[in-house]
Amino acid sequence: MSETAMKKALIITSVIILFIPIISWVVPAVIDDTMNPVTPHAPWPVSEQAQQLHDSLIIGDWHSDSLLWNRDFLKAHSYGHVDLPRLQKGNVAFQVLTAVTKTPSGMNYESNDTDAHDKLTTLMIAQTWPIKTWGSLYERALYQVERLQDLEQRAPNKVRHIKTKQDIDDVIDSRATDQPLTGLLMGMEGAHPLEGKIENLHKLREAGYRLVGLQHFFDNELGGSLHGKSNLGLTEFGKQVVKEASANNMIIDVAHSSLQTIKDVLAIMDNPIVLSHTGIHNNCQTKRNIPGKLMQEITNMGGVVGIGYWADVVCDNTPKGIVKAIKAGVDLLGINHVSLGSDYDGTIESQFDTSELAALTHEMLVQGFSKDDIQKIMGGNMVRVMKASLK
């Protein structure tokens, strides 16, 4: 190589090195903003009565994928759906943060191939996640719970990583003080990060996981997905995981599980289970919403169903439409078995972010819900199930 060519190569290399930090900061933010939009809207109506009631509630949400994105959770952002300042403004006491570790190319509600190309690898490289996460689903799960641990370490007077019943009580008690805590519970969206090894369940529990979603958009080592190819139920490994997780005070979530998998889980569980983010089939007839009869089997065992905020599951994702879905859930399942499951930051388009949750309280009053009903739906039912599992 000539001296001139060598100088050019050094200049190009220097420019690339100089711009890597800029690219790694700008590109993920653009992707995040594009993938997790909030529809532009005028402020949703919130009466004074609704705001006063909302401010008195213990509010909980079963499902947000916020740790997938590189934004600083402790700072307010103008894009995406959830961060701590917006949770505080929305008066949210408990937020489940779920680790997404694999999404197949061509992802859809009907049928996905387990071996399809994983789209998340590119996102993780773009966000400069540790190299060990690029090829390991287990490391991706571990990295996301480590991010939650970091939040608690950086803001111990604001954030509590929920691992025990005592943590739940501490958060509730703190809500009456000048320094209210926000409780963050760690869950996995699909248990494929176990990579077929029961010891990985125990390692991830030790790291702080307390909710296990069995499947995501594809069949895995534990059994069939609602959106997979097989329509099968739990495998022997899946049964082992469900039993071990339950015995170790972890919550089982069947939001993306096949109908047979859900039936198999119910056959071996004593604790209530969760269908964390969904809609009600007779209100919005899509494959994503499982039949009402099977939902009733979940709630007959004390479980709860979290109503999502996106159009694919509620058909109308305005506050009015979401509360209509909540009412359909109450009519089907009873007031003690319906809660919130937004799917915020899960690449959905929402009509409002978490700071605007008082719009739901307002709409519930408009649609005739009592104060006691609203207390249960907005958080009471979720707290009951968390306490039953995190003994």
MODA-V658979 format. One record per pair of residues at least 12 apart in sequence whose ideal C-beta (glycine too) atoms are under 7 Angstrom apart, sorted by the first residue. I is the first residue (numbers start at 0). GAP is how many residues later the second one is. D is the distance in Angstrom with one decimal. If there is no record, write none. Layout:
I;GAP;D
I;GAP;D
This chain:
23;103;7.0
23;104;4.5
26;99;5.3
27;42;4.5
27;98;5.8
27;99;4.5
30;92;6.8
30;95;6.9
31;37;4.6
31;39;6.3
31;47;6.0
31;48;5.5
32;46;3.9
34;312;4.6
35;44;4.6
35;45;5.7
35;309;5.1
35;311;6.4
36;312;5.0
37;43;6.8
37;312;5.5
37;314;6.7
37;315;5.3
38;310;6.2
38;312;5.1
40;310;6.2
43;275;5.6
43;308;6.2
43;312;6.1
43;315;3.6
44;317;6.0
45;312;4.6
45;313;5.9
45;316;4.6
46;315;5.7
48;316;6.8
49;308;6.1
49;311;4.9
49;312;3.7
49;315;5.4
50;307;5.5
52;308;5.8
52;318;6.3
52;321;6.7
53;37;6.1
53;304;4.2
53;307;4.1
54;36;5.9
56;34;6.5
56;318;6.1
56;321;5.0
56;322;6.1
57;35;4.9
57;114;6.0
57;117;6.6
57;321;4.3
57;322;6.8
57;325;6.4
58;32;5.6
58;33;4.9
58;34;5.6
58;298;6.6
58;319;4.9
58;320;4.6
59;33;6.2
59;34;3.7
59;279;6.8
59;280;6.7
59;319;4.1
59;322;3.8
59;323;6.3
60;31;6.3
60;34;5.4
60;35;6.7
60;279;4.7
60;280;6.7
60;281;5.2
61;34;5.1
61;212;6.2
61;214;4.0
61;215;6.3
61;244;3.8
61;277;6.3
61;278;6.6
61;279;4.1
61;320;6.4
62;33;5.8
62;35;5.8
62;213;4.6
62;214;4.1
62;243;6.2
62;278;4.6
62;279;6.2
62;280;5.3
63;18;5.0
63;31;5.9
63;32;6.8
63;33;5.8
63;34;6.8
63;278;6.2
63;280;4.2
63;281;5.4
64;33;5.6
64;35;5.1
64;124;6.9
64;280;4.6
64;281;4.3
65;16;4.6
65;31;5.8
65;278;6.9
65;279;4.4
66;30;5.2
66;32;6.3
66;77;4.4
66;80;5.3
66;81;6.5
67;32;5.0
67;277;6.8
68;276;6.2
69;57;4.6
70;12;6.6
72;78;5.6
73;77;6.3
73;80;6.3
73;81;5.6
79;265;5.6
80;263;3.7
80;264;5.0
80;269;5.8
80;272;4.7
80;273;6.0
81;13;6.9
81;262;4.8
81;263;5.6
81;272;5.0
83;74;6.5
83;75;6.9
83;98;6.3
85;267;5.8
85;268;4.9
85;269;4.0
86;95;5.4
86;267;5.7
87;94;6.6
88;266;4.0
89;264;4.6
89;265;4.8
89;266;6.7
89;267;4.1
91;90;6.6
91;262;6.1
91;265;6.8
92;78;5.8
92;79;7.0
92;82;6.0
92;89;6.7
92;90;6.1
92;286;6.4
93;68;7.0
93;77;6.8
93;89;4.5
93;91;6.7
93;285;6.8
93;288;6.5
94;87;6.8
94;89;5.6
95;89;4.8
95;91;5.2
95;115;6.0
96;51;6.2
96;87;5.6
96;89;6.0
97;89;4.4
97;90;6.5
97;91;4.4
97;115;6.6
98;41;7.0
98;42;4.9
98;45;4.0
98;46;6.8
98;89;5.0
98;90;6.4
99;20;7.0
99;89;4.9
100;19;7.0
100;36;4.5
100;39;4.3
100;40;5.4
100;89;6.8
100;91;6.6
100;92;5.0
101;16;5.1
101;18;5.9
101;35;5.8
101;88;6.9
101;90;6.0
101;114;6.8
102;15;6.8
102;16;5.0
102;17;5.4
102;114;6.5
103;12;3.6
103;14;6.7
103;113;6.0
103;114;5.5
104;12;4.3
104;14;5.5
106;110;5.2
107;119;6.9
108;118;5.5
108;177;6.7
108;178;5.0
108;179;5.0
109;117;6.7
109;177;6.4
110;116;6.7
110;118;5.9
111;105;4.9
111;106;4.6
111;115;5.3
111;116;6.1
112;105;6.9
112;116;6.5
113;104;4.6
113;105;5.1
113;106;6.9
113;114;6.8
120;13;5.8
128;14;6.4
129;13;6.3
136;55;5.5
136;56;4.4
136;58;6.2
137;55;4.9
137;57;5.2
137;62;5.6
139;53;6.5
140;47;5.7
140;52;3.7
140;63;6.0
141;62;7.0
141;65;6.1
144;41;5.0
144;62;4.8
144;63;4.9
144;64;6.1
147;13;5.9
147;36;5.8
147;38;5.4
147;60;6.6
148;12;6.5
148;59;6.4
150;33;6.9
156;22;5.4
157;23;6.7
157;24;6.4
158;22;6.8
158;23;5.7
158;25;6.1
159;21;4.6
159;23;5.0
160;23;5.9
160;47;5.9
161;21;4.5
161;22;6.4
161;23;4.1
161;48;6.6
162;45;6.1
162;47;6.0
163;226;5.6
164;222;5.2
164;225;5.0
164;226;6.2
166;16;6.5
167;15;6.6
167;215;6.5
167;218;5.8
167;219;5.9
167;222;6.8
170;12;4.0
184;25;5.4
184;26;6.3
185;22;5.1
185;23;5.0
185;24;6.1
186;22;6.7
186;23;6.9
186;24;3.1
186;26;6.1
186;66;6.5
187;21;6.0
187;24;5.9
187;25;5.8
188;24;4.8
188;27;5.2
189;23;5.7
189;25;5.3
189;26;3.2
189;30;6.3
189;66;6.8
190;21;5.5
190;22;6.9
190;23;5.4
190;29;6.8
190;31;5.3
190;50;6.1
191;28;4.3
191;29;6.8
193;47;6.7
195;25;4.4
195;41;6.4
197;42;5.9
197;43;6.7
197;46;6.3
200;40;5.9
200;43;5.9
200;44;6.4
204;43;5.7
204;45;6.3
209;40;5.6
209;41;6.3
209;180;6.2
210;39;6.6
210;40;4.4
210;42;5.6
211;33;4.9
211;38;5.5
211;40;5.8
211;41;6.5
212;40;4.1
212;42;6.0
212;43;6.6
212;63;7.0
213;24;6.7
213;38;7.0
213;40;6.1
213;43;5.1
213;47;6.4
214;41;4.7
214;42;4.9
214;46;6.8
215;40;5.2
216;39;6.5
220;14;6.6
220;16;5.4
221;12;6.5
221;13;6.1
221;15;6.1
221;16;3.4
221;19;5.7
222;12;5.1
222;15;4.2
222;35;6.9
222;38;4.5
223;34;3.6
223;36;6.2
223;37;5.3
224;31;5.6
224;32;6.6
224;33;5.9
225;30;5.5
225;31;6.1
225;32;5.3
226;29;6.6
227;30;6.8
230;27;5.5
230;29;6.5
231;26;6.7
231;28;6.2
232;25;6.7
232;27;3.5
232;28;5.0
232;30;6.6
232;31;4.1
233;27;5.5
233;30;4.0
233;31;6.7
238;29;6.2
241;23;5.7
241;26;6.1
241;27;6.8
242;25;6.3
245;23;6.2
245;25;5.5
248;140;6.0
248;141;5.3
248;142;5.4
249;139;6.8
250;23;5.8
250;138;4.5
251;13;6.2
251;17;6.6
251;21;4.6
252;21;4.8
252;23;4.7
253;19;6.0
253;21;5.7
254;20;5.5
254;21;4.6
254;22;5.4
254;23;6.1
258;31;6.3
258;35;6.1
261;32;6.0
265;31;5.8
265;32;6.9
265;35;6.4
268;32;7.0
270;117;6.1
270;118;5.4
271;29;5.9
271;30;3.6
271;31;4.2
271;113;5.1
271;116;5.7
272;25;6.1
272;30;4.6
273;29;6.1
273;30;5.8
273;32;6.9
273;111;6.4
274;20;6.8
274;23;5.8
274;30;4.6
274;31;6.8
275;30;4.7
275;65;4.7
276;29;5.2
276;31;4.5
276;64;3.6
276;65;6.9
276;66;4.4
277;27;6.2
277;28;6.8
277;30;6.0
277;35;5.7
277;63;6.7
278;28;6.5
278;29;6.1
278;34;3.2
278;35;4.9
278;46;5.4
279;12;7.0
279;45;5.6
279;48;4.2
279;49;4.9
279;52;6.1
281;46;6.4
282;41;6.7
282;42;5.2
282;45;3.7
283;29;6.1
283;30;5.5
283;31;3.9
283;41;6.7
285;26;6.1
285;27;6.9
287;24;5.8
287;25;5.4
288;24;5.9
291;40;5.2
294;37;6.6
294;38;6.2
295;36;6.9
295;37;6.3
298;34;4.6
298;35;6.7
298;38;3.8
302;34;6.8
302;82;6.9
303;33;5.2
303;34;6.9
303;35;4.9
303;77;5.0
303;78;6.6
303;81;5.2
304;24;5.9
304;28;6.3
304;32;6.2
304;33;5.9
305;33;5.0
305;34;5.7
305;35;2.2
306;15;6.5
306;18;5.2
306;19;5.1
306;22;5.9
306;31;6.5
306;33;6.3
306;34;6.0
307;33;5.5
307;34;6.3
307;35;4.8
308;13;5.8
308;33;4.6
308;34;6.6
308;41;5.2
309;33;5.9
309;38;3.8
309;39;6.6
309;40;6.6
316;33;6.7
316;34;5.3
317;33;5.3
318;33;6.9
318;40;4.3
318;41;5.5
318;44;4.4
319;43;5.5
321;38;6.5
322;37;6.3
322;40;4.3
322;41;5.4
322;44;5.3
325;12;5.9
325;51;6.1
326;40;6.2
334;38;5.4
334;41;5.7
335;40;6.3
335;45;5.9
336;44;6.5
337;39;5.5
337;43;6.6
338;38;6.2
338;42;4.6
338;43;4.5
339;38;6.7
360;13;6.2
360;17;6.8
